[in-house]
Amino acid sequence: MVRLLSAWRRDLVCRDAVALITDYLEGSLSARQRARLERHLAACDGCDEYLRQMRMTIDVLGRVEPEDLEPEAREELVELFLRYRAEAEVEAEAAAEAEDGDGDGEGDGNT
């Protein structure tokens, strides 16, 4: 439990920040998540630039609603997103195991 709390209090890493940008732009982050992301953006020129580019892209292209897409395009995007999420979960699990240091994935330091 303590490990989870300390992980939550840690500053965001860029990968986590980038994953939150869409929700941030849509205003769907909690106040706590928004504050953590804004702290990261204030300290990270790369992520701040990414946010600026996303805003510019939205300004130029506008919004695309799901019903604006052909069904095949919508299905392809959903499949791509699901593959990305599955890969991200595998990478997150591997990173957690590496952080754990003992390879058992339990975070207790026991083998």
N, C-alpha and C positions, 0 to 999 in steps of 0.2 A: 504494500500500500504506500509506504514512504517513497519507494522508487517511482511509482506512478505520479505522486504529488510533485516530486522533484523534477520529473520529466515535464510536467505541465508548466512548472514555473520557469523552466529553461527558456532562453530566447529561441525564437523560431530559427530554423535553418532555411536557407534559400529555397530548397525543394518544397518544404512545407508552406512557405510564404507564397510561392507561385501557385500551389494547389488551392490557396484561399482567395486568389485575386478575383475570380469570377463571382464568387459569393460576396466578396467585398463590394464589387461594382454593382451588384444587384441589391445591395443593402440587406443581405440575409444572414450576416454574421451576428453572433451575440455581441453584446457590448464588450465582454472580456476578450473574445477572439479579435474583434476589431481593434481594440487597444493594443493587443500583442502584435498584430500585423502592422499597425501604424508605427509602433516602436521600431520594428524591424525595418520598415521602409525608410524611416528617418535616419537609420544608421547604415543602410545598404544601398549604395548608388546603383548597383546592378538590378536589384529588384524594383527600386524606384523607377528606373528607366523602363523596365518591363511593364510596370503599371502605366507609365506614360504612353508607351507604344500600344498597349491594349486600349486605352482611352482613345487614342488617335484612330486606331482601326475601327472602333465602334462608331466614332464620329464620321469617318469616311464611308463605311459600308452600311451603317445603320444596324438595325436588329433583324435577325432572322428567326421567325417563330417556327415551331415544328410543322405547323400546317402549311408553311410556305415551301417546304421541301417535298420532293417526290418521295413516295413510300420507300423506294429502293435506296435513295440517298439517306433517308432517315435511318433505315435499318443498318446501312453500312456505318454510319456515324455511331450508332448505339453499339455495334459490334466492336468498333475501334476503341470506344470508351471502355467497354467491359474488359477488353484485352489489356488496355493500359492499367486499369484498376487491379486486375489480377497480377500483372507484373509488378506493380508498385507494392502490393501486399507481400509478395514473395521477397522483394528487396527489403521491405521494412522488417519482416521476420528475420532475415539474414543479418540485418544491422543490429536488431535487438539481441540476437544470439551472440554476435561479436561483442557487443557491449557487455553482455552478461558475463562473458569471459570463460564460462565453463562448458558451454555448448549444450547444456540441458534445456535451455530456453525458459527456465523457471525463475531466474533472477535471485536465487537464494544463496548462490555461491557454493552449493553442494554438488557433488558429482554423482 
